[in-house]
Amino acid sequence: MKDSTIGSWLAELGDRTPTPGGGGAAALLAATGASLVGMVSSYTTGGKWADRDADMLAVKAESDLLREQALALAAADAEAFAAVGAAYGLPRATDEDKAARRTAIQAALRGAAEPPAEVGRVATRIVELADGLVERGNPNVVSDVAVAASSAAAALESAIVNIEINVASIKDAEVADGLRATVTELTGAIERARGIVERVREGLRG
């Protein structure tokens, strides 16, 4: 994703290819939210905003890091999905083959749940940063705070779906329960993101 144009990546997303898919799309949404947070913080420095320079520069630096993390997770998601496909493609001619295949599938499914969980954590932090910009950010770009929160919410919802599709096939109860707990945490972040959007809209309506 990082080295592709947006147009070529979206064209690839729309093709009948295993990747990119929903996991990559979730990562792109998170990266978009991070970029918008960075933009708003950049517009809240210098001049009349000089007293906020230190805070906003810190937000900008973190948002840049979050964007890079999200892009890296898109690649990690594609690799994890490929591992699942490879595991399902293992031979099953003998009982030993079948047992090895089952073990490999379970390991791959656990691995495939991790990138979306990380995307969700990145998106959660984006929501936290956006929350702090509703009142402190430059009001001329407050609508972009809402779009950042909305993008993060979409990333969170997408991450949850990608976690749940893997959890459905994971046999290890402890791992599955841990992932379900992650889903609960991410769901709470969605509500916070939607609250940010509503606060911005209320402010715009006066």
MINU-682726 format. One record per residue (C-alpha): residue number from 1; x, y, z. Coordinates in nm, 3 decimals. Layout:
<sites>
SITE resi u v w
SITE NUM X Y Z;
...
</sites>
This chain:
<sites>
SITE resi u v w
SITE 1 0.000 0.000 0.000;
SITE 2 0.272 0.245 0.099;
SITE 3 0.440 0.238 -0.241;
SITE 4 0.120 0.229 -0.451;
SITE 5 -0.082 0.517 -0.587;
SITE 6 -0.428 0.546 -0.435;
SITE 7 -0.583 0.471 -0.772;
SITE 8 -0.381 0.156 -0.836;
SITE 9 -0.435 0.026 -0.484;
SITE 10 -0.811 0.079 -0.505;
SITE 11 -0.819 -0.090 -0.845;
SITE 12 -0.637 -0.386 -0.695;
SITE 13 -0.876 -0.385 -0.402;
SITE 14 -1.166 -0.408 -0.646;
SITE 15 -1.020 -0.702 -0.839;
SITE 16 -1.073 -1.071 -0.778;
SITE 17 -0.752 -1.110 -0.582;
SITE 18 -0.699 -1.241 -0.227;
SITE 19 -0.532 -0.920 -0.112;
SITE 20 -0.575 -0.636 -0.053;
SITE 21 -0.906 -0.692 0.116;
SITE 22 -1.106 -0.572 0.413;
SITE 23 -0.808 -0.578 0.646;
SITE 24 -0.610 -0.349 0.420;
SITE 25 -0.912 -0.121 0.383;
SITE 26 -0.940 -0.097 0.763;
SITE 27 -0.574 0.001 0.783;
SITE 28 -0.621 0.266 0.513;
SITE 29 -0.913 0.414 0.705;
SITE 30 -0.700 0.432 1.020;
SITE 31 -0.414 0.593 0.827;
SITE 32 -0.659 0.849 0.686;
SITE 33 -0.781 0.938 1.033;
SITE 34 -0.424 0.974 1.156;
SITE 35 -0.336 1.204 0.867;
SITE 36 -0.634 1.427 0.936;
SITE 37 -0.541 1.454 1.303;
SITE 38 -0.192 1.553 1.192;
SITE 39 -0.329 1.815 0.957;
SITE 40 -0.549 1.973 1.223;
SITE 41 -0.263 1.984 1.472;
SITE 42 -0.040 2.145 1.208;
SITE 43 -0.298 2.420 1.157;
SITE 44 -0.301 2.484 1.533;
SITE 45 0.057 2.608 1.570;
SITE 46 0.227 2.947 1.548;
SITE 47 0.070 3.292 1.559;
SITE 48 -0.236 3.304 1.778;
SITE 49 -0.188 2.932 1.851;
SITE 50 0.172 2.968 1.971;
SITE 51 0.077 2.880 2.328;
SITE 52 -0.029 2.535 2.201;
SITE 53 0.278 2.465 1.992;
SITE 54 0.429 2.203 2.220;
SITE 55 0.104 2.008 2.255;
SITE 56 0.021 2.025 1.887;
SITE 57 0.368 1.930 1.772;
SITE 58 0.343 1.625 1.998;
SITE 59 0.006 1.536 1.845;
SITE 60 0.151 1.580 1.497;
SITE 61 0.448 1.355 1.574;
SITE 62 0.227 1.084 1.719;
SITE 63 -0.023 1.102 1.435;
SITE 64 0.260 1.058 1.183;
SITE 65 0.374 0.750 1.372;
SITE 66 0.020 0.611 1.384;
SITE 67 -0.017 0.660 1.010;
SITE 68 0.302 0.464 0.946;
SITE 69 0.189 0.190 1.183;
SITE 70 -0.144 0.162 1.002;
SITE 71 0.026 0.132 0.665;
SITE 72 0.260 -0.135 0.797;
SITE 73 -0.038 -0.325 0.935;
SITE 74 -0.193 -0.335 0.588;
SITE 75 0.111 -0.532 0.473;
SITE 76 0.101 -0.749 0.785;
SITE 77 -0.264 -0.827 0.722;
SITE 78 -0.191 -0.940 0.365;
SITE 79 0.090 -1.166 0.490;
SITE 80 -0.133 -1.314 0.760;
SITE 81 -0.410 -1.383 0.511;
SITE 82 -0.162 -1.554 0.280;
SITE 83 -0.053 -1.774 0.571;
SITE 84 -0.412 -1.883 0.630;
SITE 85 -0.451 -1.974 0.264;
SITE 86 -0.125 -2.169 0.271;
SITE 87 -0.235 -2.360 0.582;
SITE 88 -0.565 -2.461 0.425;
SITE 89 -0.372 -2.578 0.121;
SITE 90 -0.155 -2.824 0.314;
SITE 91 -0.189 -3.194 0.227;
SITE 92 -0.437 -3.412 0.414;
SITE 93 -0.372 -3.754 0.269;
SITE 94 -0.282 -3.919 0.600;
SITE 95 -0.389 -3.876 0.962;
SITE 96 -0.051 -3.715 1.032;
SITE 97 -0.106 -3.473 0.743;
SITE 98 -0.450 -3.386 0.873;
SITE 99 -0.323 -3.323 1.225;
SITE 100 -0.038 -3.104 1.098;
SITE 101 -0.282 -2.917 0.877;
SITE 102 -0.522 -2.852 1.165;
SITE 103 -0.238 -2.721 1.381;
SITE 104 -0.114 -2.495 1.101;
SITE 105 -0.463 -2.360 1.034;
SITE 106 -0.516 -2.272 1.398;
SITE 107 -0.180 -2.098 1.420;
SITE 108 -0.253 -1.905 1.101;
SITE 109 -0.599 -1.800 1.222;
SITE 110 -0.452 -1.671 1.547;
SITE 111 -0.194 -1.479 1.347;
SITE 112 -0.459 -1.339 1.112;
SITE 113 -0.653 -1.192 1.404;
SITE 114 -0.356 -0.988 1.524;
SITE 115 -0.322 -0.725 1.245;
SITE 116 -0.688 -0.616 1.270;
SITE 117 -0.660 -0.606 1.649;
SITE 118 -0.359 -0.377 1.612;
SITE 119 -0.541 -0.164 1.355;
SITE 120 -0.817 -0.127 1.612;
SITE 121 -0.569 -0.015 1.876;
SITE 122 -0.421 0.239 1.637;
SITE 123 -0.768 0.366 1.552;
SITE 124 -0.854 0.389 1.921;
SITE 125 -0.558 0.617 1.979;
SITE 126 -0.659 0.829 1.681;
SITE 127 -1.000 0.875 1.841;
SITE 128 -0.833 0.985 2.166;
SITE 129 -0.621 1.241 1.984;
SITE 130 -0.919 1.369 1.784;
SITE 131 -1.117 1.410 2.106;
SITE 132 -0.857 1.654 2.233;
SITE 133 -0.877 1.861 1.916;
SITE 134 -1.250 1.934 1.918;
SITE 135 -1.210 2.227 2.153;
SITE 136 -0.836 2.296 2.129;
SITE 137 -0.787 2.262 1.756;
SITE 138 -0.810 2.545 1.505;
SITE 139 -1.187 2.592 1.457;
SITE 140 -1.136 2.656 1.086;
SITE 141 -1.055 2.287 1.043;
SITE 142 -1.280 2.141 1.312;
SITE 143 -1.480 1.956 1.047;
SITE 144 -1.164 1.759 0.972;
SITE 145 -1.155 1.648 1.334;
SITE 146 -1.497 1.494 1.278;
SITE 147 -1.382 1.326 0.957;
SITE 148 -1.078 1.189 1.142;
SITE 149 -1.306 1.044 1.410;
SITE 150 -1.544 0.906 1.148;
SITE 151 -1.257 0.742 0.959;
SITE 152 -1.128 0.592 1.282;
SITE 153 -1.477 0.461 1.367;
SITE 154 -1.498 0.293 1.027;
SITE 155 -1.153 0.145 1.083;
SITE 156 -1.266 0.013 1.421;
SITE 157 -1.582 -0.144 1.281;
SITE 158 -1.383 -0.302 0.999;
SITE 159 -1.121 -0.432 1.242;
SITE 160 -1.388 -0.587 1.460;
SITE 161 -1.540 -0.775 1.168;
SITE 162 -1.198 -0.905 1.065;
SITE 163 -1.126 -1.020 1.420;
SITE 164 -1.462 -1.191 1.454;
SITE 165 -1.436 -1.386 1.129;
SITE 166 -1.115 -1.544 1.259;
SITE 167 -1.244 -1.595 1.614;
SITE 168 -1.532 -1.801 1.475;
SITE 169 -1.283 -2.072 1.368;
SITE 170 -1.031 -2.053 1.654;
SITE 171 -1.053 -2.357 1.882;
SITE 172 -0.836 -2.224 2.166;
SITE 173 -1.094 -2.085 2.411;
SITE 174 -0.842 -1.862 2.591;
SITE 175 -0.727 -1.700 2.267;
SITE 176 -1.085 -1.659 2.145;
SITE 177 -1.195 -1.502 2.474;
SITE 178 -0.903 -1.260 2.462;
SITE 179 -0.997 -1.151 2.113;
SITE 180 -1.360 -1.108 2.216;
SITE 181 -1.242 -0.882 2.499;
SITE 182 -1.050 -0.680 2.242;
SITE 183 -1.369 -0.647 2.037;
SITE 184 -1.548 -0.509 2.343;
SITE 185 -1.277 -0.247 2.394;
SITE 186 -1.286 -0.144 2.030;
SITE 187 -1.664 -0.116 2.036;
SITE 188 -1.636 0.139 2.315;
SITE 189 -1.396 0.344 2.104;
SITE 190 -1.653 0.351 1.821;
SITE 191 -1.905 0.514 2.053;
SITE 192 -1.648 0.771 2.157;
SITE 193 -1.570 0.847 1.793;
SITE 194 -1.936 0.897 1.713;
SITE 195 -1.965 1.129 2.010;
SITE 196 -1.683 1.341 1.867;
SITE 197 -1.861 1.370 1.535;
SITE 198 -2.180 1.477 1.708;
SITE 199 -1.999 1.739 1.919;
SITE 200 -1.845 1.888 1.607;
SITE 201 -2.179 1.891 1.427;
SITE 202 -2.350 2.057 1.722;
SITE 203 -2.083 2.325 1.722;
SITE 204 -2.125 2.383 1.350;
SITE 205 -2.500 2.413 1.386;
SITE 206 -2.451 2.667 1.665;
</sites>
